Structure formats: structure tokens, C-alpha cells
């Protein structure tokens, strides 16, 4: 596979469930990102990892817990979510987290919290 | 903080015609990057074009070009000879050069429909 892949593509979970989103990039990049895309709102950056180290946390609630075990994989662990957390979650990667490098996006996971 | 505004929630164009999508932004910085991303129904965001603020020449990529007006803080995207495959949500985005980090600030998006 090439590019940035995300699994699952769709996820429905209850407020008490624990689930994880997975992102994998096959581009040899060193930076990975999680974005949240809600209906009729701009994309919101959630987390940035650069060389496996978290470099940005955009005031994300602790019910979202990222994990970056290596430069190719990024997880978003979810627990006790709220219905307003329903959104499209996009993963992206870039060569390194510098200012002008292109970010390559995955197809996203459509999350519905009941 | 920087903000990006796309004032056209929806636009439509006839196939083979030209369409311009608007974007304005607000920043106190003098050097930065601006981007246009395309998100088709498949949801995969794709970079369309990139502009560095210190470069006066407008960026072009085949049928896509921008009109960058730094003083007016305007960054519009022109799509020439529109094709059915151009139908997508288009996002304008800003990225600082002067502050640390790699944050992209996105606009709300413009949904482009291409009519055959």
C-alpha cells in the first residue's frame, strides 16, 4: 500500500466504549498529525508528532489519547466520548513538521458517538 | 491568532469554464505559507497549490492558479477549463513561518459543483 491509510473507515461507538483509530503512512515521513473535521466547521488540528515526539496538543480533551510508537504509525485512543465528538478524523503525514512541507492526508475515519 | 475565511460555501461552474474561489485571511505576520486543498467525495485531502508569502509571483499548477494579494490578505484560486473531476470541497489554509510548530489553519471550505 502507498500513501496514508486509516482504519477503520467508519466507527460507531457508545459513550462508554473504548476504541482506537489507526493511521499508517508508507511515505517515509517523520511527522504525523490528527485533525478533526466537523460538519460546517474548519478542520481543527488536534495533535502533532515529530520523530515520535508529541510537539503540539491543541487543547484536546483527555478523552482523546494519541500514541505514536514509531514514525509510520499513529493511533488515537478514544474513551468516554460525547455525541459532539462525532466527526471525520483525518490523519496526515509530512517529511518533518516544518513550515512549508506538504501534508499528505488519509481518507479519514467517520466516527459516530451514540 | 490567524484566521482564514472562505465566504462562498458553494460554487458551481459549467464544464470547460473558469471559476474563482475566494479566500481571505487575517495575520500580523509578514512571512507565511498559503495552501489550497481539495477534498473530493472520497474524503482524501489533496494539496492543489502552495504559495509562499515572500514570493510575489503567483503560483500555478497546470489548470490551477492563484491570485495572491498580500496587502489585501487575499488568496483566490482560479480553476481553468473545469473538469467533472474538479468537483470537491476546496479548503484554503494558512501556515505560519514566524512561530514554531506546524499548525495549518483552515477555512470553512467551498463546495464546488461542476455541471456537464
Interface residues (C-beta under 8 A of the other chain):
Chain A: X31 X33 X40 X41 X42 X43 X45 X48 X50 X55 X56 X58 X88 X90 X92 X94 X97 X98 X99 X100 X102 X103 X104 X105 X106 X107 X108
Chain B: X4 X33 X37 X42 X43 X44 X45 X46 X47 X50 X52 X91 X95 X96 X97 X101 X102 X103 X104 X105 X106 X107 X108 X109
